[in-house]
């Protein structure tokens, strides 16, 4: 099964370091990572969206659980 995790980081300046630490910890299980953010008047938006393709269901659960513990982070999942 393939799991796609959508991570909305609502305050990138405050949460980015913690989010990156989780992604680094599980880096071997992340097949694809896409980062999206908007530009507002020439400046980066304070919000960001990261899409992950996870190759192992057990790690997908663990990544999701750790990311949910970070303030200003919202998680959504798709499974195929």
N, C-alpha and C positions, 0 to 999 in steps of 0.2 A: 504494500500500500504506500502511496505517496502522500505526504502531508505538506501542505502549504500553510505557513504561519505568516499572518499579517501583523506587524507591530507598529502601532501608532505611538510615536513619542511626542507627547504634548508640549514638553518643555525641554528642547534639545540641550540647552546650556546646562540645565540642572541634572538631566538623566543620562546623557550620552555616555559618560564614562562607565556607569554601572551596566548599561545595555551592552556596550562593547565588551566588557569583561565577561558577560554571559556568552556572547557570541564567540569570543575567543576560546573559552572553555570547551565549547561544543563544536569548534571549527571543523573537526574531522567528519562530522555527521551532516554538515551543511553542504548540499550539492550545488545550490544556486543561491546567491544573495543579490538582491536589487534594492538600492536605496533611492528613494524619491523625496524631493522636497521642492517647495515653491519659492520663487523669488518675488519679493514685494518691494517695489521701488528701488531695485538694485541691491537689496539686502536679502540674506537668507531668511526664510520663514522660521519662527521659533518651533514650528511643528515639523515632524518628519515621518515618513512611512518607509518601512523596511519589509520586503517580502523574502521569505526563506523557503527553499525546498529542502525538506529533511528526508534523509534516506533510511532512517530507522525509527519505528514507531515509539519505542521505549524512550529514546532520546528526545523525540518530539514532545512527549509528555513532560519530561524533566526540564527542557528548555522553557516550555510554556509556564510551568510552575514557578521557575526562578524569575522569569520576566514579569509575571503577575505580581510579584512581591516588590517591584520597583515602582515608586510613586510616579504619577503622570505617564504611565505606560498602559495602553489598551491592546488586548490581543484578540484576534479572530483566527479561526482555522478552517481549512478546506481539506477534505480527504477524498482521494480518488483510488 
